[in-house]
Amino acid sequence: MTATTALLVLEDGRSFEGKAYGATGSTLGEIVFNTGMTGYQETLTDPSYHRQIVVMTAPHIGNTGVNDEDDESRQIWVAGYVVRDPARRPSNWRSQRNLEDDLRDQGIVGISGIDTRQLTRILREGVMRAGIFSGEDLAPGGQRLTTDELVERVKGGAAMAGAHLADEASTDEPYTVAPADGVEEIAHVVAVDLGIKAMTPHLMAERGIRVTVVPSSWTGEQILAENPDGVFFSNGPGDPAAATGPVTALKQILDAKVPFFGICFGNQMLGRALGFETYKLQFGHRGINQPVMDRTTGKVEVTAHNHGFAVDAPLDGDTDSPAGYGRVKVSHVCLNDDVVEGLECLDLPAFSVQYHPEAAAGPHDAAYLFDRFVSVMKGERA
């Protein structure tokens, strides 16, 4: 066995042997797959992947290198990284360094050279916990650990169900993103950072919104004390059922009838605040090519996704909010599996989507939703 050997071990006992990619050592997490052909830098720095090992279904990764402009947050968040064929050298005019160097520098343990197609077919049966092991963590003192021993380590890792992770991915202190240069300020929004991506306040700033980004631990009273024209809840990691604090804060926002917009985890927070349940998907939606219908317009959009949980709400007709917030309808639905992809309150100025209209990386079909938020803050119907 060479020092570059790595082993990916699944919770069910299946394993894949390949080469170490990035840092050597060991890592545990929920293993999921991403179907995006591009945008690996944005994927790696998306806080919603906190505590997850990400498998890229595209076979060739790293060919455009990495740069200092496309990161979606302050660090790489994935727990581990799995690729089939890493690029030997990057080739892009914007590239500043090699992807593997970034992974190594930030201590991200990965594996390459395995059959990611076969692995993805396994994960379509249902995501599970996994571990990547290399170097001394695979063979301490030169004696390789057995697969059974490694499976026991994997089973000792934390499950995603029941995990409250938003506080770990959130900012420690509030900060402000001013309207873009030359754009007149039209509104002030408090954005609750549950694991926010940098492109989100950027797109609001382009529309003249001054964004105050605040920690996930902020209460409804703290948010309302900022006197916002609107409140935004971001994407983020973990089980929405465990995020009781943000749900409580959101109920206070709804009670105050302040315009609200939520993305991804923010959609799940709205669903739970309205009294609906959430549930874990079999293998989730992760990629930049998911078809969603906007039922308001009938338009089908190609959208970017990253979620393993969804809201359990009736798809057809208007529904009374179980928590007493009036009528609610499912505004967007995934055409692959009929998963709820958006909610709209009919008696309150609040709406949300499960996917990522900021689309970094990904298509821009849904960028209009930020304009819709502006309309809601102006008192118009979504």
N, C-alpha and C positions, 0 to 999 in steps of 0.2 A: 504494500500500500504506500502510495506517495503522499506527500504533505498536502497535495492539492485535491485529494479525494474528499467528496462530500456525500452525505446520505440524507435524503428527504424521507421522513418516516410519518405515515399517516396514523391516525388514532385507531383505525380498523386493522392495523398490522401490515398493510401494504407499504412497500418502500421503493425508492428510485435512487440509483447511484449515479453520481455525476462528478463534476469538478467544482471546487469552491469558487464562488464569484462574489467579489467584494471582500468583506472581512471574514476571517476564519473564526470558528468558535461554535456557539450553539444559540438557537433562538426558538421560542415557542409562540404559537398564536393560532387563531382561526385561519384556515387556508381557504382562499377565494380566488376566482379567476376574473381577469379583465380582458374584454374583447376588443379594446381599442388598438388600431393599427399604428397610431401616433400618440404623442403626448405623454410619454413615459415620465418625463421630468415633472409635469403637473400631477400625475398620478402619485409618484413617490412622495411629493410634498403636500398632498391632500390630507389634512388631519383626520378625515373620516376613516382613513385606513389604519388608525392607531390600533395596535395589538393584532394586526392581521398580516399573514404571509400572503403576498400577492403573486399569482401566477399569470404571466403574460401569454395570451394565446397567439399573438403575432410572433412568428418564429425568430425574427431578426431584431434585436434590441440594442440600442446604444449607437446606432449609425450616425445620428446627428449630434452626438456629444451632449454636453450640458452647458448652461450659461448662467449669468447672474440675474437675468431678467424674467425668466419664466417660472421661478419658484412660486408656489401658492401659499407658502408660509415660511416660518423661520428655520425649518429643518425637514429632513426626511422622516416621515412618520411610520412607514411600513415596518412591521416586525421582522420581515424577511422577504427575499426577492427570488423568484424562480423564472429562469429564461431558458429557451432552447439553444439559441445561437447568438452569443454576444458578439458585437462588432469588434474586429481586431483593431480598428482605428476609426475615430470619428471623421466625418467629412461634411462640414456645413460651414458657411461663412459666419454664422453666429456662434459657433462652438468655441468654448474657452478651455475646456478640459474634458477628460475621459470620464464616462459614467462610472466605470468601476472604481476609479480613484475617489469619486464622491462617496460611493457606497462604503469603501474601505475607511475613508477619513471619518465618516460618521458612525462607524461600527455596525453597519447593516450586513448581517450574515446572509449570504445567498448561495444558490446552486445553479449551475448551467449544464448544458449537454444532456438533458433528459428529455423524454418524450412527453412534451407538454400537451399534445393532443390526447394521448391516452389518459394523462392525469386529469384533464378537463372533463373527459367523459365520466371519470370516476366522481368528480365533484358535482356533476350534474345530478347524480343520485342524491346528493345532499352534502353541504359543506360540513367540515369537522375540524377538530384540532389537529395540529401537525407540528413537527419540529425539523429543523435543519441542523446537522451536526458535521463538523469538520475539524481538522487539526487535532489538538490534544483532547477536545471534547468528544471526538469520535473514537479516538484510540489513545487513552491516557497511558503514558509509559510505553507506547508502541503496541499495546494490547487492545485490539478493536472490540468495542462493546457489541453485544448481540442485539439483534433487532428487538427481541423481547424486552431487553433492558431499556432500550431507547423508547419503545412504546409506553412503558411504565412512566418514563419521564414526560412524555407527551400527555398522557392522561392526568398527570399532576398539574398541568397548566390550567389557567383560568378559562372558563367558558365565556362566550360572548353574551349568552342569555343571562340577564340579571346584572350585567356590568354597567356601572355608571362611570363614563369616561370623559364626558364633556368638560368637567372641571380641569382634567389633566391637559386637555388640548387648548383651553381658553387662555386669553391674555390675563396677565396678573394685574395690569393697571389700565384704566381707560385711555384712549387716544382718539385723535380727531383726524379725519380725512376731509380736507377742504374741497369745495367745488373745483373742477378743472380750470386751468388758466383761461381767462377770458369768458368764463361762463357765469352768468348771474345766479346768485343763490336764490332758490325758490322754496326750499324746505329744509327742515332739520329732522334727521332720523336718528333714533337710538338703535344701534345694531347690537344685539346680544350675541356675543361670540361663544358659540357652542363647539367651535372648531372651524371658524370662518376661513374662506379662501380669499386671497388678496384681490382677485378680480371683482368680487362682489361690491365692496365699497368703491372700487375704481369706476365701475359702470354707473353707480349712483352719482358719483362726483361728476361724471360726464354730462349728467342731466341736471346739474345745478343743485344737487343735494349735499348738504353738509352732514357728514356721518360721524356720530360719536360711537365708537366701538367700546363696549363695556364687558366686564367679565361675566361668565355664565352664572356666577353666584349672586348677581344683583337681584334685589327684590323688586316687586312691582312698584312699591313706594319710591325706591331709588330711581327707577326708570322714569316714572311720571314726574318726579321732581325736576327732571331735565326739560320739562315742558316741550316734548317732541311733537312735531306735526305727524309723525308716523313712527312705528316700532317694527323692527325687523328681527327675526330669529333665523340664525344661519344653519348650515349643514353641521354635522359633527358625528363623532363615533359613539358606539355603545347601544345599549338596549333602551328604547324610549320609555319603557315601563319603569325603569329605575331612575329616570330624571324627574323626580317629583318637584324639586325646587323650581325649575323653569316653567313647569306646567302651572304651578301655583301663581307664579309671577304673571304668566300669560292670562290667566283668568282675571287678574286685576286689570290688565290692559283691556280685555274685552268688556269688563264691567264699566270701564271709563269711556268706552266707545272710541278709543283712539285707533286710527287706521293701522292695520296690521298686514304684514307680508312675511311669509315664511318659506324657506327653501329646504328640502330634504329632511333633516332632523327637525327643522322648524315646522314642516308640514306634519310630522308625527306629533310634535308638541301641540299644534292646533287641534289635531284630531283627538288627542287625549283630553285637552282642555274642554272640548265640546262634548266629551262624554263617551267617545268611541274607544274601542280597544285597539291595540296594535298586536301584530303577530310576526313571527320569524319566517322569512321566505325559505324555500327549499335550498336554493343556491344563490338567490339575490340577483340584482341587476347591476352590472359594473361594466362600463364601456361607453363609447361615444356614438353608438349607432342604434339606439333603441327607438322604435316608432311609438309615438304618443298622439292621441287625438285630443285636441282642444275642443270640448263639446260646445263652448260658447260660439265658436266660429265654424266648426266642422273641419278645420284644417288639421292635416296630419303632419306632425313635425318629427324630424330626426333629432334625437336629444341625447344628452350626456347623463349618465346615471352612476350612482355609487350608493346603493342601499341594500341592506340585508333584512330590514324590517319594513312593514307596510301598515297602513291604517285599514281597519276592518269597518267599512261603512257601506250602506246600500248603494249599488251602482245606479239604479234607476229612480227617477223622480226626486222630489224634494222630501227631505227627512227632518223631523223635529229633533233638534239637538237633545240628546239624553241628559245633558247638564243644564238645559233651560236657556240656551242662547239663541232660540228661534230656529228658523228654517235653514237647512244646509243642503247643498247639492255637491255631488262629485263632478268637478269641472273638467278633469283630465283623466284619461284611462290609457293604460298600456295595451297596445294592440296585440302583443305577443301572448299575454296571459290574463288580461282583464284586471290587473292590479290597479288599485286606486293611485293615481298620479297627481291629483290636485283636489282641493276643497275650496268652496266658496260659500261664505255666509250670506244669506239673502236679507237678513234683518240687522246685520252689523257690517261695518266697513273692514272686513277681514277676508283674506284669501291666502292660499299657499299652493305650492307645487312640490311633488316628491323628487323631481329630477333637478338638473343644474342648468338654469338658463344663462348663467354666466359662462358656461361652456369653456372652461379652461382646463384641458384642451377639449376641443370638440366643435360641433356645428353651432351656428348662431341663429337657428330657426326660432328660438324662444326668447330672444333678447327683448322682444316687445313687452314682456311681463314687467320689466322695470318701468316702462312707460305707463303700463296699467296701474302700477303702484302710485305713480305721480297723479294719475287721474283720480284714484281713490282718495288721496290726500287732498285733492281739490274739491271733494264732495261729489264726484261723479260715480256712476255705477261702474263696476269692474267690467 
